[in-house]
């Protein structure tokens, strides 16, 4: 088992852009205001477990229900595209106001906000390009960053400010748009052949 730091860094940055934990700080702060305390450890751990399980079992799970990886990736490209549109345009396409303090750490925070369709699709695409151990290191590194951001979200909001968060969100939104286009273009070719 040999670690490739270029692969780890690339996988980390792609996942970081897709998860967009910094861009989600406003959502996290709103969630805290609605439900009170959010368990940062629980949310981070559950999101990490979901991502690592999907990394190993995702392809098998998809074939069990009769969906190939390329179809899932194209569907994921659409999800990533709409998430990116939300970030760039500042609109909300998905709303779920049924939150309470007991479940907020798991839903919607750990899933689908952190370990959602975008990150799960991205994991399958990364698996096709990179060694599994490098992807695991990237996932664990992202989970650590997620935990730190969840723990310090109020401080980060004060330091960066609303305008800073909005700028970061839009920059990551454009990066996500590019990822969605690449993911769609790569996988639609495989489906049409």
C-alpha positions as CSV (number, residue, x, y, z in Angstrom):
1,X,0.0,0.0,0.0
2,X,1.6,3.2,-1.2
3,X,0.2,6.7,-0.6
4,X,0.3,9.2,-3.4
5,X,0.0,12.7,-1.9
6,X,-1.0,14.2,-5.3
7,X,-4.0,11.8,-5.5
8,X,-4.8,12.5,-1.8
9,X,-4.7,16.3,-2.3
10,X,-6.7,16.1,-5.6
11,X,-9.4,13.8,-4.0
12,X,-9.5,16.0,-0.9
13,X,-10.0,19.2,-2.9
14,X,-12.7,17.6,-5.1
15,X,-14.6,16.3,-2.1
16,X,-14.1,19.6,-0.2
17,X,-15.6,21.5,-3.2
18,X,-18.5,19.0,-3.5
19,X,-19.3,18.9,0.2
20,X,-18.8,22.7,0.5
21,X,-18.8,22.8,4.3
22,X,-17.6,26.4,4.3
23,X,-20.4,27.4,1.9
24,X,-22.9,25.5,4.1
25,X,-22.0,27.6,7.2
26,X,-25.1,29.8,6.8
27,X,-27.3,26.6,6.6
28,X,-25.5,25.2,9.7
29,X,-26.1,28.4,11.6
30,X,-29.8,28.5,10.6
31,X,-30.1,24.9,11.7
32,X,-28.5,25.6,15.1
33,X,-31.0,28.5,15.5
34,X,-33.9,26.3,14.7
35,X,-33.1,23.2,16.7
36,X,-30.5,24.4,19.3
37,X,-27.4,22.2,19.8
38,X,-26.0,20.2,16.9
39,X,-23.8,17.2,17.8
40,X,-20.7,18.0,15.7
41,X,-19.0,14.7,16.5
42,X,-22.1,12.6,15.6
43,X,-22.7,14.5,12.4
44,X,-19.1,14.2,11.2
45,X,-18.7,10.5,12.2
46,X,-22.0,9.5,10.5
47,X,-21.1,11.4,7.3
48,X,-17.6,9.8,7.3
49,X,-19.1,6.3,7.8
50,X,-21.7,6.8,5.0
51,X,-19.0,8.0,2.6
52,X,-16.5,5.2,3.4
53,X,-19.3,2.5,3.2
54,X,-20.4,3.9,-0.1
55,X,-16.9,3.9,-1.4
56,X,-16.7,0.1,-0.8
57,X,-20.3,-0.9,-1.3
58,X,-21.7,1.7,-3.7
59,X,-21.0,-0.1,-6.9
60,X,-22.4,-3.4,-5.6
61,X,-25.5,-1.6,-4.2
62,X,-26.1,0.0,-7.5
63,X,-25.8,-3.2,-9.4
64,X,-28.2,-4.9,-6.9
65,X,-30.9,-2.4,-7.9
66,X,-30.0,-2.5,-11.6
67,X,-28.3,0.8,-12.0
68,X,-24.8,1.0,-13.6
69,X,-22.1,3.4,-12.3
70,X,-22.3,5.6,-15.4
71,X,-26.1,6.2,-15.0
72,X,-25.6,7.0,-11.3
73,X,-22.8,9.4,-12.2
74,X,-24.9,11.2,-14.8
75,X,-27.8,11.5,-12.3
76,X,-25.2,12.7,-9.7
77,X,-23.9,15.2,-12.2
78,X,-27.4,16.7,-12.4
79,X,-27.6,16.8,-8.6
80,X,-24.2,18.5,-8.4
81,X,-25.3,20.9,-11.2
82,X,-28.4,22.0,-9.2
83,X,-26.4,22.3,-5.9
84,X,-23.9,24.5,-7.8
85,X,-26.8,26.6,-9.3
86,X,-28.1,27.1,-5.7
87,X,-24.7,28.3,-4.6
88,X,-24.0,30.6,-7.6
89,X,-27.4,32.1,-7.9
90,X,-28.2,32.2,-4.2
91,X,-31.5,30.3,-4.6
92,X,-32.9,27.3,-2.7
93,X,-34.3,24.5,-4.8
94,X,-34.7,22.0,-1.9
95,X,-36.5,22.8,1.3
96,X,-37.2,20.6,4.3
97,X,-38.4,22.4,7.4
98,X,-39.3,19.3,9.3
99,X,-36.3,19.4,11.7
100,X,-35.9,18.7,15.4
101,X,-33.0,18.7,17.8
102,X,-32.9,14.8,18.0
103,X,-32.4,14.2,14.3
104,X,-30.8,17.4,13.0
105,X,-27.3,16.0,13.5
106,X,-28.1,13.1,11.2
107,X,-30.7,14.5,8.9
108,X,-30.3,16.9,7.1
109,X,-26.7,17.6,8.3
110,X,-24.8,14.3,8.0
111,X,-27.1,13.2,5.2
112,X,-27.8,14.7,2.6
113,X,-25.9,18.0,3.4
114,X,-22.5,16.4,3.9
115,X,-22.7,12.9,2.6
116,X,-25.3,13.5,-0.1
117,X,-25.8,12.5,-3.7
118,X,-23.0,14.8,-4.9
119,X,-20.3,13.5,-2.6
120,X,-21.4,9.9,-3.1
121,X,-21.3,10.2,-6.8
122,X,-17.9,11.9,-6.6
123,X,-16.6,9.0,-4.5
124,X,-17.5,6.6,-7.2
125,X,-15.9,8.7,-9.9
126,X,-12.7,9.1,-7.7
127,X,-12.6,5.4,-7.2
128,X,-12.3,4.9,-11.0
129,X,-9.3,7.2,-11.1
130,X,-7.4,6.9,-7.8
131,X,-6.2,4.2,-5.4
132,X,-8.7,3.4,-2.6
133,X,-6.3,4.2,0.3
134,X,-5.7,7.7,-1.1
135,X,-9.5,8.3,-1.3
136,X,-9.9,7.1,2.3
137,X,-7.3,9.5,3.5
138,X,-9.0,12.3,1.6
139,X,-12.4,11.3,3.1
140,X,-11.0,11.2,6.7
141,X,-9.2,14.5,6.1
142,X,-12.5,16.1,4.9
143,X,-14.4,14.6,7.9
144,X,-11.8,16.3,10.2
145,X,-12.3,19.6,8.4
146,X,-16.1,19.1,8.7
147,X,-15.8,18.5,12.4
148,X,-13.7,21.6,12.9
149,X,-16.1,23.8,10.9
150,X,-19.1,22.4,12.7
151,X,-17.5,23.1,16.1
152,X,-16.4,26.6,15.1
153,X,-19.1,27.7,12.7
154,X,-20.2,30.7,14.8
155,X,-16.6,31.9,15.1
156,X,-15.9,31.3,11.4
157,X,-19.0,33.4,10.5
158,X,-17.8,36.3,12.7
159,X,-14.3,36.1,11.2
160,X,-15.2,35.7,7.5
161,X,-18.4,37.7,7.6
162,X,-21.5,37.2,5.6
163,X,-19.9,38.7,2.4
164,X,-16.9,36.4,2.8
165,X,-19.1,33.3,3.1
166,X,-21.1,34.4,0.1
167,X,-18.0,34.9,-2.0
168,X,-16.6,31.5,-1.0
169,X,-19.9,29.9,-1.7
170,X,-20.1,31.4,-5.2
171,X,-16.4,30.4,-6.0
172,X,-17.1,26.8,-4.9
173,X,-20.3,26.9,-6.9
174,X,-18.5,27.6,-10.1
175,X,-16.0,24.8,-9.3
176,X,-18.9,22.5,-8.7
177,X,-20.5,23.5,-12.1
178,X,-17.2,22.5,-13.8
179,X,-17.1,19.2,-11.9
180,X,-20.8,18.5,-12.9
181,X,-20.1,19.2,-16.6
182,X,-17.0,17.0,-16.6
183,X,-18.8,14.2,-14.7
184,X,-21.7,14.4,-17.1
185,X,-19.6,14.5,-20.3
186,X,-17.3,11.6,-19.2
187,X,-20.2,9.3,-18.2
188,X,-22.7,10.2,-21.0
189,X,-20.1,9.0,-23.5
190,X,-20.0,5.6,-21.8
191,X,-23.8,5.4,-21.8
192,X,-24.2,6.3,-25.5
193,X,-21.6,3.8,-26.8
